[in-house]
Amino acid sequence: MRQLMLCAPIIAPMMASCSPVATINVVVRSNTHIEFNVAANDGSPACIDYLTVRGVDSAFLWELRRVRNGIGCINRIVFPTVPDGFEAASNQRSLTNGNYEVDVSASIYGGIARFHVP
């Protein structure tokens, strides 16, 4: 399980804080089935608005963004499936062996987690 981090200003002049506010669980079942589950610290769903997968230190390989509201809260996405109400910026269908990062924006949460595809 990976911890998402969000940098948010504190209501005080010239101060800011980075606090863990949600978790992202990445489950790699194969190079064509990778699950991304996002939740708030209290276990409630964190609705995904944007998700990007990239190789560590490289450009994005797979990018999703919510394009339609009213589809309900989606807090689980399985690569390479594009959920209803989202659009993909690439047609990536599999990932090769290596290290990757997932960047997630979900409701008021956001962060990056690393994972490995064997």
C-alpha positions in Angstrom: 0.0 0.0 0.0 1.4 3.4 -1.0 0.7 6.7 0.9 -0.4 9.7 -1.1 0.9 13.1 -0.1 -0.8 16.4 -0.5 0.9 19.7 0.1 -1.7 22.1 1.4 -1.4 25.6 2.9 -2.2 25.9 6.6 -4.3 28.9 7.6 -1.4 30.9 8.8 0.8 33.4 7.0 3.8 32.0 5.1 3.3 28.4 6.3 2.6 25.3 4.4 2.5 21.6 5.2 2.7 18.3 3.4 0.5 15.7 5.0 -0.6 12.2 4.1 -4.3 12.4 3.4 -5.1 9.2 1.5 -3.7 5.9 0.5 -3.2 4.3 -2.9 -3.0 0.6 -3.2 -1.3 -0.7 -6.4 -1.8 -4.4 -7.2 0.2 -5.7 -10.1 -1.4 -8.9 -11.3 0.4 -8.9 -14.7 1.8 -6.4 -17.2 -1.8 -6.0 -18.6 -3.7 -6.0 -15.3 -2.7 -3.4 -12.7 -5.2 -2.2 -10.1 -5.1 1.3 -8.6 -7.3 1.8 -5.5 -7.6 5.2 -3.8 -9.1 5.8 -0.3 -9.0 8.6 2.3 -7.3 7.8 5.6 -10.7 7.0 7.2 -11.3 4.3 4.5 -13.9 6.3 2.5 -13.5 6.4 -1.3 -11.5 9.2 -2.9 -13.0 9.8 -6.3 -10.4 9.7 -9.0 -10.4 12.7 -11.4 -7.0 12.2 -13.1 -4.5 9.3 -13.2 -1.1 9.1 -15.0 1.3 6.2 -15.2 4.8 6.8 -16.3 8.2 5.1 -16.2 10.4 6.4 -13.4 12.1 9.5 -14.9 10.2 9.3 -18.2 7.2 10.7 -20.0 3.7 9.5 -19.4 2.7 6.1 -20.8 -1.0 6.1 -19.8 -3.1 9.0 -18.8 -6.8 9.1 -17.8 -8.9 12.1 -17.0 -12.5 12.4 -16.0 -14.5 14.1 -18.8 -18.0 13.7 -17.5 -19.6 14.3 -14.1 -22.5 12.4 -12.7 -20.9 9.0 -13.2 -20.6 8.4 -9.5 -17.4 8.0 -7.5 -14.7 5.9 -9.1 -11.9 5.0 -6.7 -10.6 1.9 -8.4 -9.2 1.8 -11.9 -7.7 -1.3 -13.6 -5.0 -0.7 -16.3 -5.6 -0.7 -19.3 -9.4 -0.3 -18.9 -10.8 3.1 -19.5 -13.9 3.6 -17.2 -17.1 5.2 -18.4 -16.8 9.0 -18.0 -13.0 9.0 -18.5 -10.8 9.4 -21.6 -7.3 8.1 -22.2 -4.6 10.2 -23.8 -2.8 7.0 -25.1 -3.6 3.5 -26.1 -1.0 1.8 -23.9 -2.2 -1.8 -23.5 0.7 -3.3 -21.5 3.8 -2.3 -19.4 7.2 -3.8 -19.8 9.3 -5.0 -16.8 10.5 -2.0 -14.8 9.7 0.6 -12.2 6.8 3.0 -12.6 5.0 5.9 -10.9 1.3 6.6 -10.7 0.2 10.2 -10.2 -3.4 10.5 -8.9 -5.7 13.4 -8.4 -8.7 12.2 -6.4 -11.3 14.6 -5.0 -9.2 16.9 -2.7 -6.4 14.4 -2.5 -3.3 13.9 -4.7 0.0 12.2 -4.8 2.5 9.8 -6.4 3.2 6.2 -5.7 5.8 3.9 -7.2 5.3 0.3 -8.2 7.2 -2.5 -10.1 6.1 -4.7 -13.0 8.1 -8.0 -12.9 
